[in-house]
Amino acid sequence: MARTGALATLVLSGIVAAFATIAPVSEPEVVPGAIAESLEIRPLEGVLPAATSLVVEERFQRGDTVASLFARLGLDGEDTSALLRDPGLRQLRPGTTVSATVDSIGALQSLDFVAARDVQVRVTRGESGFSVSEQRAPLETRVSMKSGVIRSSLFAAADASGIPDAIAIQVADVFGGDIDFHRDLRRGDRFTVVYETLTHQGLTVRSGRVLAAEFRNQGKTYRAVWYAGVDGDGRKSGGYYAPDGKNLRRAFLRSPLEFSRVTSGFGMRMHPFMQSWRAHRGVDYGAPSGTRVRAVGDGRVEFAGRQGGYGNVVILRHSGQYSTLYAHLSGFPKDIRRGAHVAQGDTIGYVGKTGWATGPHLHYEFRIAGEARNPLAVTLPQALPVPPAELATFVRQAQPLVARLDLLTSGSIALLE
Ligand SMILES: [Zn+2]
C-alpha cells in the first residue's frame, strides 16, 4: 500500500486528474517538475491544459522543523523563509500530513494542514507575499475495520495491522473490565475492531471512536458495541455494551489511581501513628504528591473537606449501597463539593499527606451499606445494562455493527493488513 508521503497528486488547473505512486518525495533527485513529466497524461479530449501545478504531500515527523519539512517538499528556501516564523506554522504537530501545491518551477502556491482542534491552516501566495488563514476544518467520518493477532503486546499487534495507538488504547479500555491487558494476553489472541477515522479532503486527521470490537482472549470471545442513547444517571452518556445489552463496564474501577502500587493492604496491621495493632479499613496506595485521584464510579459527593486523621477527604455515594472514601488528599478540584455529581474516572482530588500520614499516599475505602470491605477482593458489580425501554433501539443500532464483526471474524472478506 502506498504511504502518504510517497504519494504525489497531479493537479491540472485545480482539478485532480491523475495520481501516481512515486519514489519518496524526500529523495533529493525527485524534483516536482520531473514527476509531472514522468507521468503520461492524456488530456481529456484536449480540454485540459498541460500540468501547471502539482500537489505534494508529506508527513511532519517527530524531530522535524518547518525548514526540514519544506526541504523535503522541495520548496525554495529563499522563497519561503518568511513563512518559517509564521505563528500559523508553529501549530504543526508530528504526524500531521501537509499538502503543498507548487508550480512547474517548484515555487509554493499554497499549503494546507489540519492543526489541533481541527483548525485548517492554509497558506496562499498573493500579490504581496504569503498570507496564512485559519478556519474550522470540515471533517468527514469514515468507518475502518481491522484485525490483529497478538504476538507480544496489544500495541505491537495494532502496529502490525496499521491500527492507530488511540484505537488500541480504546480497545484496551473497552475490554478492561474483563481482560487484564498486562497479565491475561496470550500469543495467538485475536481482535477485530470497527472504528471511525476522521478525514479532511481525503487526509486522515485523527481517529475517532471505536464503534464495535471483538476480542478472543484465551479461547473466550468478548464483543462490544458502542451505544450513545443511554441515560445512566439522568445524563446523556454513551458506553459499550455486549450485543445482548449487558454493560461491559464495571460499576467501579478496581483502583482510584491509574498507576499505583498497594503499600498497605486491608486488614490488621501495626498502625504507623498509633503504634498498636488496628484494623486497616482500606487500602493504601503509594503515589507522588499531586497524582490525580479518580472517582471509581458514578456518584455524588457526600463530603469534601477536612476530617481528623483522614485529613482532606472525599466521600462519594454511589447507587445501591455503595460508598467510597479517599483520604490524605493535598486538595480537590473546585467543583468537588457536597452534592456535586461525578462520573467514573473524574478527578476528585490529588494525592497528599494531610491528616495522619507519614508520607504522601492515598488511603482508599470501599463500603457496602456503611461497612468497609476489601476493594481488592470484593466482586465488583457490572454497570447498568441498556434500559429495557431502549433495548429495541439498541438492538437496531447494534445489528449492523455486529454483522461487520461477523464478516471480519468469519474470514469471508479479506482482512486489511
Ligand atoms: Zn490507610
Boltz pocket constraint, residues with backbone or C-beta under 6 A from the ligand:
constraints:
  - pocket:
      binder: B
      contacts: [[A, 264], [A, 280], [A, 282], [A, 283], [A, 284], [A, 362], [A, 363], [A, 364]]
      max_distance: 6.0
